Amino acid sequence: MHVITALRFAGPIAVVLICGLSVQSASADAWTCPQLHEAAFLDEPDEVREVLAHGVDVDCTDVLGQTALVTAVNGASMASFDVLMQSGARVDVRTEFGQSLLQHTKKKFSSVDHQKGLEQYRALYKTMIARLQTAGAAN
């Protein structure tokens, strides 16, 4: 009753604000695969953990058919990569071009291997390659 009275006096702007608030709070509870991919790419490991804790499949795929682990490699996102690996992400996946994850990561490494100023990326991709190999990823 109070809401109806407030809407009569507030006009259409209040309706938009009230509807917007209820839509926002409803969608805030819905965790999705795109959120996992975004967090993985932006190297936000706490958000990766949170999305996974809310039931999103660690191996869900994006519109290209890639998992969040591939997305983490693409973003050079070491912390998110580690969280995904610890959460049981599959290492036997392929990119949209048919490369194995290990091949893809090696390609990323070679693209930065001889460029000055990219030492941190060389070290990062080297670590990712080693962890993928340890986990049994195949070429």
Disulfide bonds with the S-S distance in Angstrom:
Cys33-Cys60 2.11
